[in-house]
């Protein structure tokens, strides 16, 4: 939201990463990608600040997180029905 009102994207990313970690007193562990820090990060299809970007993968403390939860299962099921309906209409 802040980017939409003029905050530069780089500053917005810092606000939710290193600046937040510094505020909480944990910037020695998280907040940026540096040797010795915990690898907690997201891989997205676009900028993570854009609501239309999808999260492709996430890692917490260097461990890959299983992205296949019940919500994704229902979303995939819904999208399959949408694709089927498009084939019928076409």
PAMARZA-154165 format. One record per atom (N, C-alpha, C, O): z, x, y; residue number from 1; residue in three letters. Coordinates in nm, 2 decimals. Atoms other than C-alpha are relative to their C-alpha. Layout:
N
+--------+--------+--------+-----+------+
!     zz !     xx !     yy ! seq ! type !
+--------+--------+--------+-----+------+
!      Z !      X !      Y ! NUM !  ALA !
...
+--------+--------+--------+-----+------+
This chain:
90
+--------+--------+--------+-----+------+
!     zz !     xx !     yy ! seq ! type !
+--------+--------+--------+-----+------+
!   0.00 !   0.08 !  -0.12 !   1 !  UNK !
!   0.00 !   0.00 !   0.00 !   1 !  UNK !
!   0.00 !   0.09 !   0.12 !   1 !  UNK !
!  -0.07 !   0.06 !   0.22 !   1 !  UNK !
!  -0.01 !  -0.09 !  -0.12 !   2 !  UNK !
!   0.09 !   0.28 !   0.24 !   2 !  UNK !
!  -0.14 !   0.06 !   0.04 !   2 !  UNK !
!  -0.17 !   0.08 !   0.15 !   2 !  UNK !
!   0.13 !  -0.06 !  -0.02 !   3 !  UNK !
!  -0.26 !   0.43 !   0.20 !   3 !  UNK !
!  -0.09 !  -0.10 !   0.08 !   3 !  UNK !
!  -0.16 !  -0.06 !   0.16 !   3 !  UNK !
!   0.07 !   0.10 !  -0.07 !   4 !  UNK !
!  -0.41 !   0.10 !   0.31 !   4 !  UNK !
!   0.03 !  -0.01 !   0.14 !   4 !  UNK !
!  -0.05 !  -0.06 !   0.22 !   4 !  UNK !
!  -0.05 !   0.01 !  -0.14 !   5 !  UNK !
!  -0.21 !   0.12 !   0.63 !   5 !  UNK !
!  -0.01 !   0.14 !   0.07 !   5 !  UNK !
!   0.05 !   0.16 !   0.17 !   5 !  UNK !
!   0.03 !  -0.13 !  -0.07 !   6 !  UNK !
!  -0.32 !   0.48 !   0.71 !   6 !  UNK !
!   0.06 !   0.12 !  -0.05 !   6 !  UNK !
!   0.03 !   0.23 !   0.00 !   6 !  UNK !
!  -0.06 !  -0.12 !   0.05 !   7 !  UNK !
!  -0.10 !   0.72 !   0.51 !   7 !  UNK !
!  -0.11 !   0.07 !  -0.08 !   7 !  UNK !
!  -0.17 !   0.01 !  -0.17 !   7 !  UNK !
!   0.10 !  -0.08 !   0.08 !   8 !  UNK !
!  -0.33 !   1.00 !   0.38 !   8 !  UNK !
!   0.04 !   0.00 !  -0.15 !   8 !  UNK !
!   0.16 !   0.00 !  -0.18 !   8 !  UNK !
!  -0.02 !   0.01 !   0.15 !   9 !  UNK !
!  -0.37 !   0.98 !   0.00 !   9 !  UNK !
!   0.08 !   0.11 !  -0.05 !   9 !  UNK !
!   0.17 !   0.09 !  -0.13 !   9 !  UNK !
!  -0.08 !  -0.11 !   0.05 !  10 !  UNK !
!  -0.23 !   1.33 !  -0.05 !  10 !  UNK !
!   0.15 !  -0.02 !   0.03 !  10 !  UNK !
!   0.23 !   0.02 !  -0.05 !  10 !  UNK !
!  -0.14 !   0.02 !  -0.04 !  11 !  UNK !
!   0.09 !   1.24 !   0.14 !  11 !  UNK !
!   0.06 !  -0.12 !  -0.09 !  11 !  UNK !
!   0.18 !  -0.11 !  -0.12 !  11 !  UNK !
!  -0.05 !   0.11 !   0.08 !  12 !  UNK !
!   0.12 !   0.91 !  -0.06 !  12 !  UNK !
!   0.03 !   0.06 !  -0.14 !  12 !  UNK !
!   0.13 !   0.02 !  -0.20 !  12 !  UNK !
!  -0.02 !  -0.06 !   0.13 !  13 !  UNK !
!   0.09 !   1.11 !  -0.39 !  13 !  UNK !
!   0.13 !   0.09 !   0.00 !  13 !  UNK !
!   0.21 !   0.08 !  -0.09 !  13 !  UNK !
!  -0.12 !  -0.08 !  -0.01 !  14 !  UNK !
!   0.36 !   1.35 !  -0.27 !  14 !  UNK !
!   0.12 !  -0.09 !   0.01 !  14 !  UNK !
!   0.23 !  -0.06 !  -0.04 !  14 !  UNK !
!  -0.11 !   0.10 !  -0.01 !  15 !  UNK !
!   0.58 !   1.05 !  -0.18 !  15 !  UNK !
!   0.05 !  -0.05 !  -0.13 !  15 !  UNK !
!   0.17 !  -0.07 !  -0.15 !  15 !  UNK !
!  -0.04 !   0.05 !   0.13 !  16 !  UNK !
!   0.58 !   0.94 !  -0.54 !  16 !  UNK !
!   0.02 !   0.11 !  -0.10 !  16 !  UNK !
!   0.05 !   0.08 !  -0.22 !  16 !  UNK !
!  -0.02 !  -0.11 !   0.10 !  17 !  UNK !
!   0.60 !   1.28 !  -0.70 !  17 !  UNK !
!   0.10 !   0.10 !   0.05 !  17 !  UNK !
!   0.22 !   0.08 !   0.04 !  17 !  UNK !
!  -0.09 !  -0.10 !  -0.04 !  18 !  UNK !
!   0.75 !   1.59 !  -0.54 !  18 !  UNK !
!   0.10 !  -0.04 !   0.10 !  18 !  UNK !
!   0.22 !   0.00 !   0.09 !  18 !  UNK !
!  -0.10 !   0.05 !  -0.10 !  19 !  UNK !
!   0.91 !   1.42 !  -0.24 !  19 !  UNK !
!   0.11 !  -0.08 !  -0.07 !  19 !  UNK !
!   0.23 !  -0.07 !  -0.03 !  19 !  UNK !
!  -0.10 !   0.08 !   0.07 !  20 !  UNK !
!   1.08 !   1.17 !  -0.47 !  20 !  UNK !
!   0.09 !   0.08 !  -0.08 !  20 !  UNK !
!   0.21 !   0.06 !  -0.09 !  20 !  UNK !
!  -0.08 !  -0.09 !   0.08 !  21 !  UNK !
!   1.20 !   1.44 !  -0.70 !  21 !  UNK !
!   0.10 !   0.08 !   0.08 !  21 !  UNK !
!   0.21 !   0.10 !   0.05 !  21 !  UNK !
!  -0.09 !  -0.07 !  -0.09 !  22 !  UNK !
!   1.34 !   1.64 !  -0.41 !  22 !  UNK !
!   0.11 !  -0.09 !   0.05 !  22 !  UNK !
!   0.23 !  -0.05 !   0.06 !  22 !  UNK !
!  -0.10 !   0.10 !  -0.05 !  23 !  UNK !
!   1.52 !   1.33 !  -0.28 !  23 !  UNK !
!   0.11 !  -0.02 !  -0.11 !  23 !  UNK !
!   0.23 !  -0.03 !  -0.07 !  23 !  UNK !
!  -0.09 !   0.02 !   0.11 !  24 !  UNK !
!   1.68 !   1.28 !  -0.62 !  24 !  UNK !
!   0.07 !   0.13 !  -0.05 !  24 !  UNK !
!   0.15 !   0.13 !  -0.14 !  24 !  UNK !
!  -0.06 !  -0.13 !   0.03 !  25 !  UNK !
!   1.77 !   1.65 !  -0.65 !  25 !  UNK !
!  -0.04 !   0.05 !  -0.14 !  25 !  UNK !
!   0.03 !   0.13 !  -0.20 !  25 !  UNK !
!   0.05 !  -0.04 !   0.14 !  26 !  UNK !
!   1.56 !   1.70 !  -0.97 !  26 !  UNK !
!  -0.14 !   0.08 !   0.01 !  26 !  UNK !
!  -0.21 !   0.08 !  -0.09 !  26 !  UNK !
!   0.13 !  -0.07 !  -0.02 !  27 !  UNK !
!   1.26 !   1.89 !  -0.82 !  27 !  UNK !
!  -0.02 !   0.13 !  -0.08 !  27 !  UNK !
!  -0.13 !   0.18 !  -0.09 !  27 !  UNK !
!   0.01 !  -0.12 !   0.08 !  28 !  UNK !
!   1.34 !   2.19 !  -1.03 !  28 !  UNK !
!  -0.05 !  -0.03 !  -0.14 !  28 !  UNK !
!  -0.09 !   0.06 !  -0.22 !  28 !  UNK !
!   0.04 !   0.05 !   0.13 !  29 !  UNK !
!   1.25 !   1.98 !  -1.34 !  29 !  UNK !
!  -0.13 !  -0.08 !   0.00 !  29 !  UNK !
!  -0.21 !  -0.06 !  -0.09 !  29 !  UNK !
!   0.11 !   0.09 !   0.00 !  30 !  UNK !
!   0.99 !   1.73 !  -1.23 !  30 !  UNK !
!  -0.06 !  -0.01 !   0.14 !  30 !  UNK !
!   0.00 !   0.05 !   0.24 !  30 !  UNK !
!   0.05 !   0.02 !  -0.13 !  31 !  UNK !
!   0.77 !   1.63 !  -0.94 !  31 !  UNK !
!  -0.13 !   0.07 !   0.03 !  31 !  UNK !
!  -0.20 !   0.04 !   0.13 !  31 !  UNK !
!   0.12 !  -0.07 !  -0.02 !  32 !  UNK !
!   0.49 !   1.88 !  -0.97 !  32 !  UNK !
!  -0.03 !   0.07 !  -0.13 !  32 !  UNK !
!   0.05 !   0.09 !  -0.22 !  32 !  UNK !
!   0.04 !  -0.07 !   0.12 !  33 !  UNK !
!   0.29 !   2.06 !  -1.24 !  33 !  UNK !
!   0.01 !   0.15 !   0.02 !  33 !  UNK !
!  -0.07 !   0.21 !   0.09 !  33 !  UNK !
!  -0.03 !  -0.14 !  -0.01 !  34 !  UNK !
!   0.44 !   2.41 !  -1.26 !  34 !  UNK !
!   0.06 !   0.05 !  -0.13 !  34 !  UNK !
!   0.12 !  -0.03 !  -0.20 !  34 !  UNK !
!  -0.07 !  -0.06 !   0.12 !  35 !  UNK !
!   0.54 !   2.65 !  -1.54 !  35 !  UNK !
!   0.15 !  -0.02 !   0.00 !  35 !  UNK !
!   0.21 !   0.00 !   0.11 !  35 !  UNK !
!  -0.15 !   0.02 !   0.01 !  36 !  UNK !
!   0.89 !   2.57 !  -1.66 !  36 !  UNK !
!   0.05 !  -0.14 !   0.03 !  36 !  UNK !
!   0.16 !  -0.18 !   0.00 !  36 !  UNK !
!  -0.04 !   0.13 !  -0.03 !  37 !  UNK !
!   0.89 !   2.21 !  -1.54 !  37 !  UNK !
!  -0.04 !  -0.09 !  -0.12 !  37 !  UNK !
!  -0.13 !  -0.06 !  -0.19 !  37 !  UNK !
!   0.03 !   0.10 !   0.11 !  38 !  UNK !
!   0.88 !   1.90 !  -1.77 !  38 !  UNK !
!  -0.14 !  -0.06 !   0.04 !  38 !  UNK !
!  -0.16 !  -0.10 !   0.15 !  38 !  UNK !
!   0.14 !   0.06 !  -0.02 !  39 !  UNK !
!   0.52 !   1.77 !  -1.81 !  39 !  UNK !
!   0.01 !  -0.15 !  -0.01 !  39 !  UNK !
!  -0.01 !  -0.20 !  -0.12 !  39 !  UNK !
!   0.00 !   0.14 !   0.00 !  40 !  UNK !
!   0.57 !   1.41 !  -1.71 !  40 !  UNK !
!  -0.11 !  -0.04 !   0.09 !  40 !  UNK !
!  -0.11 !  -0.02 !   0.22 !  40 !  UNK !
!   0.12 !   0.03 !  -0.08 !  41 !  UNK !
!   0.23 !   1.28 !  -1.59 !  41 !  UNK !
!  -0.08 !  -0.11 !  -0.06 !  41 !  UNK !
!  -0.06 !  -0.16 !  -0.18 !  41 !  UNK !
!   0.10 !   0.11 !   0.04 !  42 !  UNK !
!  -0.04 !   1.01 !  -1.61 !  42 !  UNK !
!  -0.14 !   0.06 !   0.01 !  42 !  UNK !
!  -0.17 !   0.14 !   0.10 !  42 !  UNK !
!   0.14 !  -0.03 !  -0.01 !  43 !  UNK !
!  -0.41 !   1.05 !  -1.68 !  43 !  UNK !
!  -0.06 !  -0.14 !   0.03 !  43 !  UNK !
!  -0.05 !  -0.23 !  -0.05 !  43 !  UNK !
!   0.06 !   0.13 !  -0.04 !  44 !  UNK !
!  -0.60 !   0.77 !  -1.50 !  44 !  UNK !
!  -0.15 !   0.01 !   0.02 !  44 !  UNK !
!  -0.21 !   0.12 !   0.02 !  44 !  UNK !
!   0.15 !   0.01 !  -0.02 !  45 !  UNK !
!  -0.96 !   0.66 !  -1.46 !  45 !  UNK !
!  -0.04 !   0.03 !   0.15 !  45 !  UNK !
!  -0.16 !   0.05 !   0.17 !  45 !  UNK !
!   0.02 !  -0.03 !  -0.14 !  46 !  UNK !
!  -0.93 !   0.71 !  -1.08 !  46 !  UNK !
!   0.13 !   0.04 !   0.06 !  46 !  UNK !
!   0.22 !   0.09 !  -0.01 !  46 !  UNK !
!  -0.12 !  -0.04 !  -0.07 !  47 !  UNK !
!  -0.67 !   0.78 !  -0.82 !  47 !  UNK !
!   0.11 !  -0.09 !  -0.05 !  47 !  UNK !
!   0.09 !  -0.21 !  -0.06 !  47 !  UNK !
!  -0.11 !   0.08 !   0.05 !  48 !  UNK !
!  -0.33 !   0.66 !  -0.95 !  48 !  UNK !
!   0.05 !  -0.10 !   0.11 !  48 !  UNK !
!   0.13 !  -0.19 !   0.08 !  48 !  UNK !
!  -0.04 !   0.09 !  -0.11 !  49 !  UNK !
!  -0.28 !   0.49 !  -0.61 !  49 !  UNK !
!  -0.08 !  -0.12 !   0.01 !  49 !  UNK !
!  -0.05 !  -0.22 !   0.08 !  49 !  UNK !
!   0.09 !   0.11 !   0.00 !  50 !  UNK !
!  -0.57 !   0.25 !  -0.67 !  50 !  UNK !
!   0.04 !  -0.09 !  -0.11 !  50 !  UNK !
!   0.04 !  -0.05 !  -0.23 !  50 !  UNK !
!  -0.04 !   0.09 !   0.10 !  51 !  UNK !
!  -0.46 !  -0.06 !  -0.85 !  51 !  UNK !
!  -0.11 !  -0.03 !  -0.10 !  51 !  UNK !
!  -0.08 !  -0.09 !  -0.21 !  51 !  UNK !
!   0.11 !   0.02 !   0.10 !  52 !  UNK !
!  -0.80 !  -0.08 !  -1.02 !  52 !  UNK !
!  -0.02 !   0.11 !  -0.10 !  52 !  UNK !
!  -0.09 !   0.10 !  -0.19 !  52 !  UNK !
!   0.01 !  -0.11 !   0.09 !  53 !  UNK !
!  -0.75 !   0.25 !  -1.19 !  53 !  UNK !
!   0.08 !  -0.03 !  -0.13 !  53 !  UNK !
!   0.19 !  -0.10 !  -0.12 !  53 !  UNK !
!  -0.07 !   0.03 !   0.13 !  54 !  UNK !
!  -0.65 !   0.23 !  -1.56 !  54 !  UNK !
!   0.07 !   0.13 !  -0.04 !  54 !  UNK !
!   0.03 !   0.24 !  -0.01 !  54 !  UNK !
!  -0.07 !  -0.11 !   0.06 !  55 !  UNK !
!  -0.39 !   0.45 !  -1.72 !  55 !  UNK !
!  -0.06 !   0.03 !  -0.14 !  55 !  UNK !
!  -0.05 !  -0.05 !  -0.23 !  55 !  UNK !
!   0.06 !  -0.04 !   0.13 !  56 !  UNK !
!  -0.57 !   0.64 !  -2.00 !  56 !  UNK !
!   0.11 !   0.05 !  -0.10 !  56 !  UNK !
!   0.11 !   0.02 !  -0.22 !  56 !  UNK !
!  -0.10 !  -0.06 !   0.09 !  57 !  UNK !
!  -0.27 !   0.84 !  -2.13 !  57 !  UNK !
!   0.12 !   0.04 !   0.09 !  57 !  UNK !
!   0.10 !   0.06 !   0.21 !  57 !  UNK !
!  -0.12 !  -0.05 !  -0.07 !  58 !  UNK !
!   0.08 !   0.93 !  -2.03 !  58 !  UNK !
!   0.08 !   0.09 !  -0.08 !  58 !  UNK !
!   0.08 !   0.08 !  -0.21 !  58 !  UNK !
!  -0.09 !  -0.10 !   0.07 !  59 !  UNK !
!   0.32 !   1.21 !  -2.11 !  59 !  UNK !
!   0.13 !   0.00 !   0.07 !  59 !  UNK !
!   0.14 !  -0.01 !   0.19 !  59 !  UNK !
!  -0.13 !  -0.01 !  -0.05 !  60 !  UNK !
!   0.69 !   1.22 !  -2.07 !  60 !  UNK !
!   0.07 !   0.12 !  -0.06 !  60 !  UNK !
!   0.08 !   0.13 !  -0.18 !  60 !  UNK !
!  -0.06 !  -0.13 !   0.04 !  61 !  UNK !
!   0.86 !   1.56 !  -2.09 !  61 !  UNK !
!  -0.09 !   0.07 !  -0.10 !  61 !  UNK !
!  -0.05 !   0.13 !  -0.20 !  61 !  UNK !
!   0.10 !  -0.07 !   0.08 !  62 !  UNK !
!   0.54 !   1.69 !  -2.25 !  62 !  UNK !
!  -0.04 !  -0.07 !  -0.13 !  62 !  UNK !
!  -0.13 !  -0.03 !  -0.20 !  62 !  UNK !
!   0.04 !   0.07 !   0.13 !  63 !  UNK !
!   0.53 !   1.43 !  -2.53 !  63 !  UNK !
!  -0.09 !  -0.12 !   0.04 !  63 !  UNK !
!  -0.07 !  -0.19 !   0.13 !  63 !  UNK !
!   0.10 !   0.11 !  -0.02 !  64 !  UNK !
!   0.23 !   1.20 !  -2.55 !  64 !  UNK !
!   0.07 !  -0.13 !  -0.04 !  64 !  UNK !
!   0.13 !  -0.15 !  -0.14 !  64 !  UNK !
!  -0.06 !   0.14 !   0.02 !  65 !  UNK !
!   0.33 !   0.83 !  -2.52 !  65 !  UNK !
!  -0.11 !  -0.09 !  -0.06 !  65 !  UNK !
!  -0.22 !  -0.09 !  -0.02 !  65 !  UNK !
!   0.09 !   0.09 !   0.07 !  66 !  UNK !
!   0.17 !   0.58 !  -2.75 !  66 !  UNK !
!  -0.03 !  -0.12 !   0.10 !  66 !  UNK !
!   0.06 !  -0.19 !   0.14 !  66 !  UNK !
!   0.04 !   0.10 !  -0.10 !  67 !  UNK !
!  -0.03 !   0.35 !  -2.52 !  67 !  UNK !
!  -0.04 !  -0.13 !  -0.06 !  67 !  UNK !
!  -0.08 !  -0.22 !   0.01 !  67 !  UNK !
!   0.04 !   0.13 !   0.07 !  68 !  UNK !
!  -0.09 !   0.08 !  -2.78 !  68 !  UNK !
!   0.13 !  -0.08 !  -0.02 !  68 !  UNK !
!   0.19 !  -0.07 !  -0.13 !  68 !  UNK !
!  -0.11 !   0.09 !   0.02 !  69 !  UNK !
!   0.18 !  -0.17 !  -2.72 !  69 !  UNK !
!  -0.05 !  -0.15 !  -0.01 !  69 !  UNK !
!  -0.17 !  -0.17 !  -0.02 !  69 !  UNK !
!   0.04 !   0.14 !   0.02 !  70 !  UNK !
!   0.18 !  -0.55 !  -2.76 !  70 !  UNK !
!  -0.08 !  -0.05 !   0.11 !  70 !  UNK !
!  -0.17 !  -0.14 !   0.09 !  70 !  UNK !
!   0.08 !   0.05 !  -0.11 !  71 !  UNK !
!   0.04 !  -0.61 !  -2.41 !  71 !  UNK !
!  -0.14 !   0.05 !  -0.01 !  71 !  UNK !
!  -0.23 !  -0.03 !   0.01 !  71 !  UNK !
!   0.13 !  -0.06 !   0.02 !  72 !  UNK !
!  -0.25 !  -0.38 !  -2.48 !  72 !  UNK !
!  -0.07 !  -0.07 !  -0.11 !  72 !  UNK !
!  -0.19 !  -0.10 !  -0.11 !  72 !  UNK !
!   0.06 !   0.08 !   0.11 !  73 !  UNK !
!  -0.31 !  -0.56 !  -2.81 !  73 !  UNK !
!  -0.05 !  -0.13 !   0.04 !  73 !  UNK !
!  -0.16 !  -0.17 !   0.01 !  73 !  UNK !
!   0.05 !   0.13 !  -0.05 !  74 !  UNK !
!  -0.33 !  -0.90 !  -2.64 !  74 !  UNK !
!  -0.11 !   0.02 !   0.10 !  74 !  UNK !
!  -0.20 !  -0.07 !   0.10 !  74 !  UNK !
!   0.11 !  -0.02 !  -0.10 !  75 !  UNK !
!  -0.55 !  -0.76 !  -2.36 !  75 !  UNK !
!  -0.13 !   0.03 !  -0.08 !  75 !  UNK !
!  -0.23 !  -0.03 !  -0.05 !  75 !  UNK !
!   0.12 !  -0.03 !   0.08 !  76 !  UNK !
!  -0.79 !  -0.61 !  -2.62 !  76 !  UNK !
!  -0.05 !  -0.13 !  -0.07 !  76 !  UNK !
!  -0.18 !  -0.15 !  -0.08 !  76 !  UNK !
!   0.04 !   0.12 !   0.07 !  77 !  UNK !
!  -0.79 !  -0.94 !  -2.81 !  77 !  UNK !
!  -0.07 !  -0.10 !   0.10 !  77 !  UNK !
!  -0.17 !  -0.16 !   0.07 !  77 !  UNK !
!   0.06 !   0.08 !  -0.11 !  78 !  UNK !
!  -0.87 !  -1.13 !  -2.48 !  78 !  UNK !
!  -0.13 !   0.05 !   0.03 !  78 !  UNK !
!  -0.23 !  -0.03 !   0.04 !  78 !  UNK !
!   0.13 !  -0.06 !  -0.04 !  79 !  UNK !
!  -1.15 !  -0.89 !  -2.39 !  79 !  UNK !
!  -0.10 !  -0.02 !  -0.11 !  79 !  UNK !
!  -0.22 !  -0.04 !  -0.08 !  79 !  UNK !
!   0.10 !   0.02 !   0.11 !  80 !  UNK !
!  -1.31 !  -0.93 !  -2.73 !  80 !  UNK !
!  -0.05 !  -0.15 !   0.01 !  80 !  UNK !
!  -0.17 !  -0.17 !  -0.01 !  80 !  UNK !
!   0.05 !   0.14 !  -0.01 !  81 !  UNK !
!  -1.32 !  -1.31 !  -2.68 !  81 !  UNK !
!  -0.09 !  -0.01 !   0.12 !  81 !  UNK !
!  -0.19 !  -0.09 !   0.12 !  81 !  UNK !
!   0.09 !   0.01 !  -0.12 !  82 !  UNK !
!  -1.47 !  -1.26 !  -2.33 !  82 !  UNK !
!  -0.14 !   0.06 !  -0.04 !  82 !  UNK !
!  -0.24 !   0.00 !   0.00 !  82 !  UNK !
!   0.13 !  -0.06 !   0.05 !  83 !  UNK !
!  -1.74 !  -1.03 !  -2.49 !  83 !  UNK !
!  -0.08 !  -0.10 !  -0.09 !  83 !  UNK !
!  -0.20 !  -0.12 !  -0.07 !  83 !  UNK !
!   0.07 !   0.09 !   0.08 !  84 !  UNK !
!  -1.81 !  -1.29 !  -2.75 !  84 !  UNK !
!  -0.06 !  -0.12 !   0.07 !  84 !  UNK !
!  -0.17 !  -0.17 !   0.05 !  84 !  UNK !
!   0.05 !   0.11 !  -0.08 !  85 !  UNK !
!  -1.84 !  -1.57 !  -2.50 !  85 !  UNK !
!  -0.12 !   0.04 !   0.09 !  85 !  UNK !
!  -0.21 !  -0.04 !   0.11 !  85 !  UNK !
!   0.11 !  -0.05 !  -0.08 !  86 !  UNK !
!  -2.08 !  -1.36 !  -2.29 !  86 !  UNK !
!  -0.13 !   0.00 !  -0.09 !  86 !  UNK !
!  -0.24 !  -0.03 !  -0.05 !  86 !  UNK !
!   0.11 !   0.00 !   0.09 !  87 !  UNK !
!  -2.30 !  -1.32 !  -2.60 !  87 !  UNK !
!  -0.06 !  -0.14 !  -0.03 !  87 !  UNK !
!  -0.18 !  -0.16 !  -0.04 !  87 !  UNK !
!   0.04 !   0.14 !   0.02 !  88 !  UNK !
!  -2.31 !  -1.69 !  -2.66 !  88 !  UNK !
!  -0.07 !  -0.06 !   0.12 !  88 !  UNK !
!  -0.17 !  -0.13 !   0.10 !  88 !  UNK !
!   0.06 !   0.05 !  -0.12 !  89 !  UNK !
!  -2.40 !  -1.77 !  -2.30 !  89 !  UNK !
!  -0.13 !   0.06 !   0.03 !  89 !  UNK !
!  -0.22 !   0.00 !   0.08 !  89 !  UNK !
!   0.12 !  -0.07 !  -0.03 !  90 !  UNK !
!  -2.67 !  -1.51 !  -2.27 !  90 !  UNK !
!  -0.12 !  -0.04 !  -0.08 !  90 !  UNK !
!  -0.23 !   0.01 !  -0.06 !  90 !  UNK !
+--------+--------+--------+-----+------+
